[in-house]
Amino acid sequence: MIRRTMSWPDRARSFIGYCLSEPFYRAFSRVPSWEVGLSTHEISRLTYPHSPLAGRRAVHLSDLHLDHYQPRHDLIVATIGKFQPDWIFVTGDLLNVPEGLPHVFRFLSSLRTIAPVFITLGNHDHYSGVPIDQYCELADRNKITLLEF
């Protein structure tokens, strides 16, 4: 096993960069109108000729980073509802900061009224500081399946 270590100046530079950037990141996360990086997304339809899945529909969402609930999230739920999916999969990076947890589960609960929801956690979810047990508890309470590995 090769172990790479950072030199002391590189560690100091990394730490200082983190300390300087984290407050700005938190500030921008709290003000929804400052949200950066919004883009329009294309909805694709794939067909798979596997007979057990014929006529079934699934929706896949990823990298929500949902730290605040916005009116556009209701529009996303409405759009997904029009597709009448059989399953909804949300894979990783549900949030960035612990304060986003109620907003994430509000959104997932809205999706749950459409179809069964299956979620996985991503690196941002693990680094957010929210204990895994809390994700499990909220998923159980909201009848959402948390896929663990």
C-alpha positions, 0 to 999 in steps of 0.5 A, spaced: 500 500 500 502 506 498 501 512 502 501 519 500 502 524 505 502 532 504 508 536 506 506 541 512 506 547 508 501 543 503 497 541 509 497 548 512 495 551 505 489 546 505 487 548 512 487 555 511 483 555 504 478 551 507 477 556 513 477 561 508 472 558 504 467 554 509 464 561 511 462 563 504 459 557 502 455 556 508 452 563 507 451 562 500 447 556 502 443 560 507 440 565 501 436 561 496 436 567 491 444 566 491 443 559 488 449 558 483 449 553 478 442 552 476 441 549 469 435 546 465 435 539 464 433 534 459 428 529 460 430 522 457 426 516 455 429 510 455 426 503 452 429 497 454 426 490 451 426 486 457 419 483 458 419 483 466 420 491 465 415 492 459 411 498 460 414 500 467 417 507 468 422 509 473 425 516 474 432 517 477 434 524 480 441 525 483 445 530 486 439 534 489 444 538 494 437 540 497 439 545 503 433 549 502 426 548 499 424 552 493 417 553 489 421 550 483 421 543 487 414 543 487 414 544 480 419 538 479 414 534 483 408 536 479 413 534 473 415 527 475 407 526 477 405 527 470 410 521 468 406 516 473 413 512 474 412 506 478 419 507 482 423 513 483 430 513 485 434 518 488 442 517 488 446 521 492 448 528 495 441 529 497 444 535 501 450 539 503 449 542 510 445 538 516 440 544 516 437 541 509 435 535 512 428 537 513 427 540 506 430 533 503 425 529 507 419 534 505 421 533 498 422 526 498 415 525 502 412 529 496 415 524 491 413 518 495 405 520 494 407 519 487 411 512 487 415 508 492 422 512 493 429 509 493 435 513 496 442 512 496 447 517 500 453 520 497 459 523 499 456 530 501 451 526 505 456 523 509 460 529 510 454 533 512 455 531 519 448 528 519 449 521 522 447 515 518 442 513 524 438 520 522 437 518 515 435 511 517 430 514 522 427 519 517 427 514 511 423 509 515 418 515 518 417 517 511 416 510 508 422 511 503 427 506 502 434 507 504 439 502 500 445 501 504 451 497 502 
